[in-house]
Amino acid sequence: MSDDKGFVRAAHIRDITEAGGAVRTINDEEIAIFRVKDKYYAVSNICPHQHSPLIAEGCVENMYVACPLHGWQFHLETGAMPNGLPGLRTFEVRVIGDKIHVRVPERHDSIEW
């Protein structure tokens, strides 16, 4: 279900554990949703290193999620890698009541590795 600003209900707050990820598909894009200190973040679930859909399974520490395959790290707010290079696509999140809503606009850019 989408609202007029493009946000889609993605999960209930009880579905997302502290520092754990959950995967949802929104507008044909696989999204990893995380909760850190009761704030929610949404990033692409696909690691750009080898295009593995494993980000939601990664370990979160100091606002970075590490891909479990090779350890590449991405900031949950910006998607950037620790060296400042672009990494994961990020998405706006709103919590309305006990529901998490994510806005996933159509992709107009691509990052080539």
Secondary structure, 3 states (H helix, E strand, C coil): CECCCCEEEEEEHHHCCECCEEEEEECCEEEEEEEECCEEEEEECCECCCCECCHHHCEEECCEEECCCCCCEEECCCCCCCCCCCCCCEEEEEEECCEEEEECCCCCCCCCC
